[in-house]
């Protein structure tokens, strides 16, 4: 299989695991987002990271600049993976009737705006030769629970990402650009530290994710992203990796 030239947004957790896997198989990677310190540390063990840029992907200007740098460094872009995002609790995300407008706006910027700009710039880079764009949703978009994970702005942003994937896949299939998403359940990452360290949530997740008996490891998601990168006949798909979350009801 031909080596890939991949842009990945994010450099910790799921993104770091994916970058290591791409490096191991010889793909070239440009990392966008996160901190330069984290990317530089990752690059010490991943010789195929050919560059990184700590852009704020909520900023159109930053995103355009980052993708231009990535495209130049890679020579050509074959695939884009968008993983940047996060919890909106620090902004006030919660139940719909409790979210301040500022919290709603900031949570959507962090998740939906970053995904939109990643998608847009990815489409522009793949327009000539085709390729894949893989975004990141969440099981909370379609399988919410009432306790412990009540972040309605976050869930809404992830549901919107899934709609965006479906629309983009249909709109760009004739240009041989494939658009998909991975939708994980709770994963043990720096973003999920609050949940993974809460004893009550730990017990809940062991029941809700019986296949993993607790949070997924970031490495559990890697094969899903690679499948969507490599399989040239798949587009418009939301690949749910949830340890059984959406199959367990009554909790």
C-alpha positions as CSV (number, residue, x, y, z in Angstrom):
1,X,0.0,0.0,0.0
2,X,1.3,3.5,-0.9
3,X,2.4,5.6,2.0
4,X,0.0,8.2,3.2
5,X,0.5,12.0,3.9
6,X,-1.8,12.6,6.8
7,X,-2.8,15.8,8.7
8,X,-3.9,15.0,12.2
9,X,-5.5,17.6,14.5
10,X,-4.6,17.0,18.2
11,X,-1.4,15.5,19.8
12,X,-2.6,13.8,23.0
13,X,-4.9,10.9,23.9
14,X,-6.5,9.4,20.8
15,X,-4.6,11.6,18.4
16,X,-1.2,10.6,19.9
17,X,-2.1,6.9,19.7
18,X,-3.1,7.3,16.0
19,X,0.0,9.3,15.2
20,X,2.2,6.6,16.7
21,X,0.4,3.9,14.6
22,X,0.7,5.9,11.4
23,X,4.4,6.5,12.1
24,X,5.0,2.7,12.7
25,X,3.6,1.9,9.2
26,X,5.7,4.6,7.5
27,X,3.1,7.3,6.9
28,X,4.1,10.9,7.0
29,X,2.2,13.1,9.5
30,X,1.8,16.8,10.1
31,X,0.3,17.6,13.5
32,X,-2.0,20.6,14.0
33,X,-3.3,21.8,17.4
34,X,-2.3,21.2,20.9
35,X,1.0,22.6,22.2
36,X,4.3,22.7,20.5
37,X,5.8,21.1,23.6
38,X,3.5,18.1,23.3
39,X,4.1,17.7,19.6
40,X,7.9,18.0,20.0
41,X,7.8,15.3,22.6
42,X,5.8,13.1,20.4
43,X,8.1,13.8,17.5
44,X,11.1,12.4,19.5
45,X,9.6,8.9,19.1
46,X,7.9,9.4,15.8
47,X,10.4,10.1,13.0
48,X,7.7,10.5,10.4
49,X,6.2,13.6,12.0
50,X,7.5,16.0,9.5
51,X,6.1,19.1,11.2
52,X,3.7,20.5,13.7
53,X,1.9,23.8,14.3
54,X,0.0,24.7,17.5
55,X,-2.9,26.4,15.8
56,X,-6.1,27.4,17.6
57,X,-8.5,25.6,15.3
58,X,-11.4,27.8,16.5
59,X,-9.7,30.6,14.5
60,X,-10.2,30.6,10.8
61,X,-6.9,32.4,10.2
62,X,-5.0,30.0,12.3
63,X,-6.6,27.0,10.6
64,X,-6.0,28.3,7.1
65,X,-2.3,29.0,8.0
66,X,-1.9,25.6,9.6
67,X,-3.2,23.7,6.6
68,X,-1.1,25.7,4.2
69,X,2.0,24.8,6.3
70,X,1.0,21.2,6.4
71,X,0.4,20.9,2.7
72,X,3.7,22.5,1.9
73,X,5.6,20.2,4.4
74,X,3.8,17.0,3.2
75,X,4.1,17.9,-0.5
76,X,0.5,16.6,-1.0
77,X,-2.2,15.6,1.4
78,X,-3.9,12.2,1.2
79,X,-5.9,12.1,4.4
80,X,-7.1,14.4,7.2
81,X,-8.1,13.3,10.6
82,X,-9.9,15.7,13.0
83,X,-9.7,14.8,16.7
84,X,-9.4,18.2,18.4
85,X,-12.3,19.0,20.6
86,X,-13.2,18.8,24.3
87,X,-15.6,19.2,27.2
88,X,-17.5,22.4,27.6
89,X,-18.0,22.1,31.3
90,X,-15.5,24.8,32.0
91,X,-17.7,27.1,29.9
92,X,-20.9,26.2,31.8
93,X,-22.1,23.3,29.6
94,X,-24.8,21.1,31.3
95,X,-28.5,20.7,30.9
96,X,-30.1,22.8,28.2
97,X,-32.0,24.9,30.8
98,X,-28.8,25.7,32.7
99,X,-26.3,26.5,29.9
100,X,-25.4,30.2,29.5
101,X,-25.3,31.4,26.0
102,X,-21.6,32.0,26.3
103,X,-21.1,28.4,27.4
104,X,-23.2,27.2,24.4
105,X,-21.1,29.3,22.0
106,X,-17.7,28.3,23.4
107,X,-18.6,24.6,23.5
108,X,-19.8,24.6,19.9
109,X,-16.6,26.6,18.8
110,X,-14.4,24.0,20.5
111,X,-16.1,21.0,18.9
112,X,-18.2,22.0,15.9
113,X,-16.3,25.0,14.6
114,X,-13.0,23.2,14.8
115,X,-14.5,20.3,12.9
116,X,-16.1,22.5,10.2
117,X,-12.8,24.3,9.6
118,X,-10.9,21.0,9.5
119,X,-13.4,19.7,7.0
120,X,-13.4,22.8,4.9
121,X,-9.6,23.0,4.7
122,X,-9.4,19.2,4.2
123,X,-11.8,19.4,1.2
124,X,-9.8,22.2,-0.3
125,X,-6.5,20.2,0.0
126,X,-8.1,17.0,-1.4
127,X,-10.0,18.6,-4.3
128,X,-7.5,17.6,-7.0
129,X,-6.6,14.0,-6.0
130,X,-9.2,12.8,-3.6
131,X,-8.6,11.2,-0.3
132,X,-10.3,10.8,3.1
133,X,-11.4,13.1,5.9
134,X,-12.3,11.5,9.2
135,X,-13.9,13.5,12.0
136,X,-14.6,12.6,15.6
137,X,-18.1,12.4,17.1
138,X,-19.2,10.8,20.4
139,X,-21.6,8.1,21.4
140,X,-23.4,10.9,23.4
141,X,-24.7,12.3,20.2
142,X,-27.1,9.5,19.7
143,X,-27.1,7.5,23.0
144,X,-27.3,10.1,25.8
145,X,-27.6,9.2,29.5
146,X,-29.1,11.3,32.2
147,X,-26.5,11.1,34.9
148,X,-22.8,12.0,34.9
149,X,-22.6,13.0,31.3
150,X,-25.2,15.8,31.1
151,X,-23.4,18.1,28.6
152,X,-26.0,19.0,26.1
153,X,-24.1,21.6,24.1
154,X,-21.3,19.0,23.7
155,X,-23.7,16.3,22.6
156,X,-25.4,18.7,20.2
157,X,-22.1,19.6,18.6
158,X,-21.2,16.0,18.1
159,X,-24.7,15.2,16.6
160,X,-24.1,18.1,14.2
161,X,-20.7,16.7,13.2
162,X,-22.5,13.5,12.2
163,X,-24.9,15.4,10.0
164,X,-22.0,17.3,8.5
165,X,-20.3,14.1,7.6
166,X,-23.4,12.7,5.8
167,X,-23.8,15.9,3.8
168,X,-20.2,16.3,2.9
169,X,-19.9,12.6,1.9
170,X,-22.7,12.9,-0.5
171,X,-21.6,16.3,-1.9
172,X,-18.0,15.3,-2.6
173,X,-18.2,11.6,-3.5
174,X,-17.7,12.3,-7.2
175,X,-14.4,14.0,-6.4
176,X,-13.4,10.8,-4.7
177,X,-13.2,12.5,-1.3
178,X,-14.5,10.3,1.4
179,X,-15.9,11.8,4.7
180,X,-16.5,9.6,7.8
181,X,-16.4,9.9,11.5
182,X,-15.5,7.8,14.6
183,X,-17.9,8.0,17.5
184,X,-16.3,6.7,20.7
185,X,-17.8,6.2,24.1
186,X,-15.8,7.2,27.2
187,X,-12.1,7.0,26.5
188,X,-9.3,7.4,29.1
189,X,-7.7,10.7,27.9
190,X,-6.6,13.9,29.6
191,X,-10.0,15.4,28.6
192,X,-11.9,12.7,30.4
193,X,-9.9,12.9,33.7
194,X,-12.9,14.2,35.7
195,X,-15.1,11.2,34.6
196,X,-12.5,8.5,34.8
197,X,-11.4,9.5,38.3
198,X,-15.0,9.7,39.7
199,X,-15.8,6.4,41.6
200,X,-19.5,6.6,40.8
201,X,-18.9,7.2,37.1
202,X,-16.3,4.4,37.1
203,X,-18.9,2.0,38.4
204,X,-21.5,3.2,35.9
205,X,-19.1,2.9,32.9
206,X,-18.1,-0.6,33.9
207,X,-21.8,-1.5,33.4
208,X,-22.4,0.7,30.4
209,X,-19.3,-0.4,28.6
210,X,-19.1,-4.1,29.5
211,X,-16.9,-5.1,26.5
212,X,-14.1,-2.8,27.8
213,X,-15.2,-3.0,31.4
214,X,-14.6,0.6,31.9
215,X,-13.2,3.4,29.7
216,X,-11.7,2.5,26.4
217,X,-8.0,3.0,25.9
218,X,-7.0,5.5,23.2
219,X,-5.3,2.7,21.4
220,X,-8.7,1.0,21.1
221,X,-9.7,3.6,18.6
222,X,-6.7,3.5,16.3
223,X,-7.8,0.6,14.0
224,X,-11.1,2.4,13.4
225,X,-9.4,5.6,12.2
226,X,-7.0,3.5,10.0
227,X,-9.8,1.6,8.5
228,X,-11.6,4.8,7.5
229,X,-8.3,6.1,6.1
230,X,-7.5,3.0,4.1
231,X,-10.8,1.7,2.8
232,X,-11.4,3.5,-0.4
233,X,-15.0,2.3,-0.7
234,X,-16.3,3.7,2.6
235,X,-17.9,7.2,2.9
236,X,-20.6,8.8,4.9
237,X,-20.2,6.3,7.8
238,X,-20.2,6.9,11.5
239,X,-18.1,4.1,13.0
240,X,-19.2,3.7,16.7
241,X,-16.6,2.2,19.1
242,X,-18.3,2.2,22.4
243,X,-17.5,-0.9,24.4
244,X,-21.2,-1.8,24.3
245,X,-22.5,1.6,25.6
246,X,-25.3,2.0,23.0
247,X,-26.4,-1.6,23.4
248,X,-26.8,-1.4,27.2
249,X,-30.2,0.2,28.2
250,X,-31.9,0.9,31.4
251,X,-29.0,2.6,33.1
